[in-house]
Amino acid sequence: MNYQTEMVKMMKQRENKEVEFEPCIGRVIKAPPEIEISIYDGQVILLPHKLYMNDRLYNDYTREFDIEGDITEITIESTSSNVEASPDPHKHKHGTIEGTGKYKAVGTIINTDTLIVGDYVKVVPTEKGQKWFIDSKYRKVKP
């Protein structure tokens, strides 16, 4: 057995050890659209060409909504007046309106903000870490 050859093989194997990437928490160090994420306590910087970001995190993310429910409490302080139809039109303050009831609404929600420097995000790698998915935003729990 040639120990020198065996030692060289062992050293080569150690040098070529594959790094296993796992989902982790990153920190935004440059905001979108050219986002950069710092992971592993700043040891690795993920650049835009390696990143895919969840559509809901973009500032132009749009969704339609349809909502209905019960109004359990409402108080409206009037700031306008109405005009009554009579020979001499005059105005009456509406006053305060209180009550309950039902509501239904449809519309569009458009995000107007996105990730900012300092935000924490969950990043998930593809196999061997060639690409990373910015999954969602998180907050650090305060003790």
N, C-alpha and C positions, 0 to 999 in steps of 0.2 A: 504494500500500500504506500502510495506517495502522499505523505502528509502535507507537503507544500501545495500540491494540486487540490487536495481536499479542503485546505484552509482557504484557498482562492475561491473555490466553489461556494463555501459557506459565506464568505464575505460578499460575493456577488448576489447570493440569495437575499442577504440582509439588505443590500442596497436597492434591490428591485422589489422589495415588499410592497404589495398593493395597499393603498390607503382606502379604508372603508369609510364612506361618507354616510351620515345619518341626518334625518331632519334635525334642525336646531333653531335656536333663536338668533336672529341677526339684528343689527341696528342700522338704520338708514343714515348714511354719511353724506349722501347727495340725493336730493329730491328728484322725483320724476320730472321730465321724461327721461333724462339720462341718469336714472337711478343707480346708486352704488350701495352695496350692503356689506357691512363688516361682520364677519363671523369668527368664532373661536378667539374671543377677546382681542380682536383686531389683527390676528395673525394672518387672516385671509380676507381679501377684498373681492367681492363678486361684482364684476363689471356688466354693463348693459347687454353685451352680446351673449352673455351666459344666462340671462334672466328672462323669465316669463312671469307676468304679474296677473293675479286674479283680477278679472274684469271689474269687479265691484270696488276695487281700490282706486280706479282712475277717476279723475275729476269730471269726466263727461259721461260717466255711466248713467244710463237711462232705463227706467222701468215704468211700466204702466201699472196703475193700481185701481182696485175696485174695493171699497170698504163700506160696511154698513154696521150699525149697532144701535145701542140705546144711549141717549143723553141722560145721564143720571143726575146731573146738576148743571145749571147754567144761570149766569147772572150777566146781564148786558146793561151797561150804563149808557144811556142815550146821549148823543152829542148833536143830534139834529132835531128838526121840528117837522111836523107835517102841515099841509095846507088843506083846510076843509073847503069844500065847495058850498058856498052860501052867497047871499047877496053881497056881503062884505067879507072877503077872504081874510082869515086871520090864522095865526100859527099857534100850535099847542106843542109843548115839549112832550116827548114820549115817556120820559122818566126811566125808572129801572124795570127791566123785564126779567122775571125769574120763571123757571119751570123745568119740565122734563119732556122727553119725547123720543123720537127716532131720527136717525140720520142715515144718509146714503151719499157717497161721494165717489167719483171716478176722476182720474187725472194721471199726471206724469210726475215721477220723482226723478230729479236730475242731481247727481252728486255735484257739489260745487267746491269740494276740497279733495285732497289726496294725501298721500304720505308726506311727512315733513322730516327734516333732519332731526334725529334723536328718537324717532318712533321705533318700537320693537316690532319685528315681524317674524313669523314662522317661515323658514325656508326649507324646502324639501328637494333633495338632489335626485337626478336621474341616475341610472347605473353609472358608477365610476365618477360621478360628479361633473359630467360634461356640461349639463344644463341644470339650472335651479329654478324651482317654482316658488314665487312669493305667494304664500297661501293666504295669510290673514294678518291683521294688526292685533297686537296685544298690549296690555298694560302691566307694568310690574306691580305685584301685590305689595302693599306697604305693610310692614310689621306692626 
